[in-house]
Amino acid sequence: MDITPTVTPHEARELLHRAETLSRDAHNATRWPYIAFILALGVATSMGTFAMAVTTGDTFGLAYFATLTVVFALLVFFMFSIRGRSAFSRGRRWTAYIAAWFVSYAAALAVVIWAHGSVPLAAAASGLVLVVSIVCAAREARA
């Protein structure tokens, strides 16, 4: 014999409220690694390209190596925290964030290559990388 329990309207509202709260909390918890990653990536590459643009010789090599090391460490940490390949399967919005960061980073690298030593251009290009990553992280936080 199957006996279906009856749920009062008040209990149903409480259950729906609880389900909505759990859903919102789960969604917010999965977003924070993405926000932290895009911010850290922006800060690291912004500072790294600025350092590369205004240094020469061994100091340039150190800035280059440190930037690569930090970006690699960020990628590894991000992939482990999101669990492997699914880390980069976030969708069109995530692809747009990475594309926007890449375009701004490519511009900053162009300054490093063709206008090496120009502090105003280096500051503008590195600042662009930082602003783009902050805007992307803010957009992800509000999504």
Sequence and secondary structure as in RCSB ss.txt:
>XXXX:A:sequence
MDITPTVTPHEARELLHRAETLSRDAHNATRWPYIAFILALGVATSMGTFAMAVTTGDTFGLAYFATLTVVFALL
VFFMFSIRGRSAFSRGRRWTAYIAAWFVSYAAALAVVIWAHGSVPLAAAASGLVLVVSIVCAAREARA
>XXXX:A:secstr
        HHHHHHHHHHHHHHHHHHHHHHHHHHHHHHHHHHHHHHHHHHHHHH  HHHHHHHHHHHHHHHHHHH
HHHHHHHTGGGGG   HHHHHHHHHHHHHHHHHHHHHHHSTT HHHHHHHHHHHHHHHHHHHHHHHH 
